[in-house]
Amino acid sequence: MNDCVSVFLTGVGGQGILLASEIISNAAMLSGFDVKTNEVHGMAQRGGTVTALVRYGPKVYSPLICEGNARVLCAFEMAEAIRAAHYLAPGGLAVVNQYRIIPVTVSSGSAVYPENIQETLRKCFPRLCYFDATQKAIEAGTEKAANVVLLGATSVGLDLPEETWLEAIRKTVKPKFLEVNLKAFAAGRAAAQS
């Protein structure tokens, strides 16, 4: 089990989490690893939580990630990072988008969005890469590439060669969106390395 690398992605429906998990899977396969994935869509079409789990290694028997076992937690929305914090391994990297989506439970009054969320994130995650991936995506050419910006930051915490990531993006993304996604990926890597 220790030979496997686990990546936990979380966010809200419509943020591109499933495409991101597909790119990670392709990058790992292109690097010669066995890969297993699992996705939970929940109430995605109604703004609900979406999670995608990716595990890779010499031999992977299950896509499920045990609590405290993910090398990287990639959260497309701030509150979802806190909700999934228990999956991150000690010393693991948390990549969190400075993006807030008010869930239906909050807008209906039955729940409260966490206050002081930035402070909470910094307490939860000793290794935190926290930045506005949506703004970086806009600068790359489209807001819709925020998922690939986050992948760029996530890639810094994983042991896959950069060229493999670029090849995975080329294989996964439609040709007309390729250039903007390559720029988005580079922006995310730069944000994580600064």
C-alpha positions as CSV (number, residue, x, y, z in Angstrom):
1,M,0.0,0.0,0.0
2,N,2.9,2.4,0.8
3,D,4.1,2.2,-2.9
4,C,0.8,3.8,-4.0
5,V,0.3,7.5,-4.4
6,S,-3.1,8.8,-3.5
7,V,-4.6,12.1,-4.8
8,F,-7.9,13.4,-3.4
9,L,-9.8,16.0,-5.5
10,T,-12.9,17.8,-4.2
11,G,-15.1,20.6,-5.2
12,V,-18.6,21.4,-6.5
13,G,-20.3,20.1,-9.5
14,G,-19.4,21.9,-12.8
15,Q,-15.8,22.8,-11.7
16,G,-14.1,20.3,-14.0
17,I,-13.0,17.8,-11.3
18,L,-13.7,14.7,-13.5
19,L,-11.5,16.1,-16.3
20,A,-8.8,16.8,-13.8
21,S,-8.9,13.3,-12.5
22,E,-8.7,12.0,-16.0
23,I,-5.6,14.0,-16.7
24,I,-3.9,12.8,-13.5
25,S,-4.8,9.2,-14.4
26,N,-3.4,9.6,-17.9
27,A,-0.2,11.2,-16.6
28,A,0.3,8.3,-14.2
29,M,-0.4,5.7,-16.9
30,L,2.0,7.4,-19.3
31,S,4.6,7.2,-16.6
32,G,4.1,3.4,-16.5
33,F,2.0,3.1,-13.3
34,D,-1.1,1.1,-12.6
35,V,-4.0,3.5,-11.9
36,K,-7.3,3.2,-10.2
37,T,-9.9,6.0,-9.9
38,N,-13.2,6.5,-8.2
39,E,-15.6,9.4,-8.6
40,V,-18.6,10.5,-6.4
41,H,-20.9,12.9,-8.2
42,G,-23.5,13.3,-5.4
43,M,-25.9,16.2,-6.2
44,A,-23.4,17.6,-8.7
45,Q,-26.0,19.1,-11.0
46,R,-27.5,21.0,-8.0
47,G,-24.2,22.4,-6.8
48,G,-23.4,19.5,-4.6
49,T,-20.0,18.1,-3.7
50,V,-18.0,16.1,-6.2
51,T,-15.0,14.1,-5.3
52,A,-12.5,12.1,-7.4
53,L,-9.9,9.8,-6.1
54,V,-6.8,8.8,-8.0
55,R,-4.3,6.2,-6.9
56,Y,-1.3,5.1,-8.8
57,G,1.7,2.9,-8.2
58,P,3.4,-0.4,-9.3
59,K,0.1,-2.3,-8.5
60,V,-3.1,-0.7,-7.2
61,Y,-5.8,-2.9,-5.8
62,S,-8.4,-0.3,-4.9
63,P,-9.2,3.3,-5.9
64,L,-10.4,4.1,-2.4
65,I,-8.2,6.4,-0.2
66,C,-8.1,5.8,3.5
67,E,-8.2,8.8,5.9
68,G,-4.8,10.3,6.4
69,N,-3.4,8.7,3.2
70,A,-3.6,11.3,0.4
71,R,-0.2,12.7,-0.7
72,V,-2.1,15.7,-2.3
73,L,-5.5,17.1,-1.5
74,C,-6.7,19.4,-4.4
75,A,-9.7,21.5,-3.5
76,F,-11.5,23.5,-6.1
77,E,-13.5,25.3,-3.4
78,M,-12.4,26.5,0.0
79,A,-15.0,24.9,2.3
80,E,-14.7,21.6,0.4
81,A,-11.0,21.6,1.4
82,I,-11.9,21.7,5.1
83,R,-14.6,19.0,4.6
84,A,-12.0,16.7,3.1
85,A,-9.0,17.6,5.3
86,H,-9.0,14.3,7.1
87,Y,-7.9,12.5,3.9
88,L,-4.6,14.3,3.7
89,A,-1.5,12.5,5.0
90,P,0.7,14.2,7.6
91,G,3.1,16.3,5.6
92,G,0.9,16.1,2.5
93,L,0.3,19.1,0.2
94,A,-3.1,20.9,0.2
95,V,-3.8,22.8,-3.1
96,V,-6.8,25.1,-2.5
97,N,-8.4,27.5,-4.8
98,Q,-9.4,30.9,-3.3
99,Y,-12.9,30.4,-4.6
100,R,-16.2,30.4,-2.7
101,I,-19.4,28.8,-3.8
102,I,-22.3,29.2,-1.5
103,P,-24.1,25.8,-1.2
104,V,-27.9,25.5,-1.3
105,T,-27.9,24.5,2.4
106,V,-26.3,27.9,3.3
107,S,-28.5,30.0,0.9
108,S,-31.6,28.3,2.3
109,G,-30.6,29.1,5.9
110,S,-30.1,25.5,7.1
111,A,-26.3,25.8,7.4
112,V,-23.6,28.5,7.7
113,Y,-20.6,28.9,5.5
114,P,-17.4,28.7,7.6
115,E,-16.2,32.1,9.0
116,N,-12.5,33.0,8.9
117,I,-12.0,30.3,6.3
118,Q,-8.5,31.4,5.3
119,E,-7.3,31.2,8.9
120,T,-8.9,27.8,9.2
121,L,-7.2,26.6,6.1
122,R,-3.8,27.7,7.3
123,K,-4.4,25.9,10.6
124,C,-5.6,22.7,8.9
125,F,-2.8,22.4,6.4
126,P,0.9,23.0,7.3
127,R,1.8,22.6,3.6
128,L,-0.8,24.8,1.9
129,C,-0.7,26.1,-1.7
130,Y,-3.5,28.6,-1.5
131,F,-4.1,31.0,-4.4
132,D,-6.7,32.3,-6.9
133,A,-6.7,29.6,-9.6
134,T,-9.7,31.2,-11.2
135,Q,-7.9,34.5,-11.8
136,K,-4.8,32.6,-13.1
137,A,-7.1,30.8,-15.5
138,I,-8.6,34.0,-16.7
139,E,-5.1,35.4,-17.3
140,A,-4.3,32.2,-19.3
141,G,-7.4,32.7,-21.5
142,T,-10.5,31.3,-19.9
143,E,-12.0,30.9,-16.4
144,K,-13.0,27.4,-17.3
145,A,-9.3,26.3,-17.1
146,A,-9.1,26.8,-13.3
147,N,-9.2,23.0,-13.0
148,V,-6.0,22.7,-15.0
149,V,-4.4,25.6,-13.1
150,L,-5.0,23.6,-9.9
151,L,-3.6,20.5,-11.6
152,G,-0.4,22.4,-12.4
153,A,-0.1,23.2,-8.7
154,T,-0.9,19.6,-7.8
155,S,1.7,18.3,-10.1
156,V,4.4,19.9,-7.9
157,G,3.5,17.6,-5.1
158,L,3.6,14.4,-7.2
159,D,6.5,12.4,-8.7
160,L,5.4,12.4,-12.3
161,P,7.6,14.2,-14.9
162,E,6.4,17.5,-16.3
163,E,6.5,16.2,-19.9
164,T,4.2,13.4,-18.9
165,W,1.7,15.9,-17.6
166,L,1.9,17.9,-20.8
167,E,1.3,14.7,-22.9
168,A,-1.6,13.8,-20.7
169,I,-3.2,17.2,-21.3
170,R,-2.6,16.8,-25.0
171,K,-4.3,13.4,-25.0
172,T,-7.3,14.5,-22.8
173,V,-8.2,18.0,-23.8
174,K,-9.9,18.9,-27.1
175,P,-7.5,20.4,-29.6
176,K,-9.3,23.8,-29.7
177,F,-8.7,24.2,-25.9
178,L,-5.2,22.7,-25.8
179,E,-3.2,26.0,-25.9
180,V,-5.1,27.7,-23.1
181,N,-4.9,24.5,-20.9
182,L,-1.2,24.2,-21.4
183,K,-0.9,27.9,-20.3
184,A,-3.2,27.2,-17.3
185,F,-1.1,24.2,-16.3
186,A,2.1,26.3,-16.4
187,A,0.5,29.1,-14.4
188,G,-0.5,26.5,-11.7
189,R,3.0,25.0,-11.5
190,A,4.5,28.5,-11.2
191,A,2.1,29.4,-8.4
192,A,3.0,26.3,-6.4
193,Q,6.7,26.8,-6.9
194,S,6.8,30.5,-5.9
